[in-house]
Amino acid sequence: MRKKRVTGRFYIFLLGLLVIAFLILRPTLFPGSRETVIMMANSSQRQTVDCVIIRDESVTASDSTARVEYIAPEDSLVAAGANVANLYTTGYSESLLDNLEATRKKIQEYHKQLLANIVDEELNRLDRVVAYMALEFKNLITRQTTGNLKTVTSQLETAMVNRQEYLRQNKRGDSKLTKLYDEENTRLASIQSWRKASTADRDGVVSFYIDGYERDLTPDGLNNLSISDVRTVLGGGNLANTKATRNDGIYRIVDQDRWYVAVLSAGSLWTPMVGQDNYYMQLEGFDDLTFTASVYSVQKENGTTLAVFEIHDPIGPLIYRRSGKAKLSITLTGLSVRTDALYNENGQMGVWVYDVPGGTFVPVEVLSTDGSIAMIQPLVEGALQLGQTVLIK
């Protein structure tokens, strides 16, 4: 009897039977396993959180300064080496300045005696300017008018200096007047012997307002910043160097184009990732300012997330703000799965990709979740693809 030769068709037919049998028996072989697929989704998040602002700023300090004479205007740009302030060291007494002002008053009064019968239109004009600016200053202080006190103060000082210089340049030949000017020069020399010019150690914006946190909240200290530190600042408490900085700080130079915001958020639904750079941030009370922020660092502790954001937009009026409320928003587009397809394996979240019986575990970072759908990103780039099947065990 002739033997039948086994052909390739037989093996194809047999393979088909095995596949059908596997599909029929799979629920029995892998009881309880279900499937879902990796999808593409959009996620928009908005939340309001407590925040602390951290600036790149250097503080000039002195524990032996009796008086500060401000040279650079508040909130102005200065270059490294520019004179910011004159510092009068210990030994200087306010009586020196009082005596100088008394001598200058005598000079002014004696000038008026000499000019009693002489019409000096320029001096009269300068007197009127000083009187007007002095009245403006008084009205601002007593809140009878509104305006910028810093600007009015500067204008008043300039008007007084202009009048003083005019009198000096147009002094009459009089022995008493000469003696008074000699006395003024002697008093000025005495004051200047206690004076030391303080120059900027870097380019930046100068401010003479110190809140005490400048030495503790720095870019170099971000890796050591704790949730407890942020809570202390939000509550107005002291950190390691707060009191000392408040006592000896004279002025600060601030980098206006690189600063940080540390935010606290309770709960587990928010999972920012280091490097995410499409966040938008607004500070409460400054709703006309929107900043682009990127995630610098993230730490979690007992259900609280501390995220530090880096910002490269001009800081503007936030040079004076230390803490408050921040409004965060972000729109994400990426891979997503049902939350019941996420599993925690030895502390690492991931999904079971159905590529072999039982699946292969792929670690992921959960970017956001609404409780039913989670947006994910594989720790290894390209490890997950749209449309892949994952197991729900």
Disulfide bonds with the S-S distance in Angstrom:
none
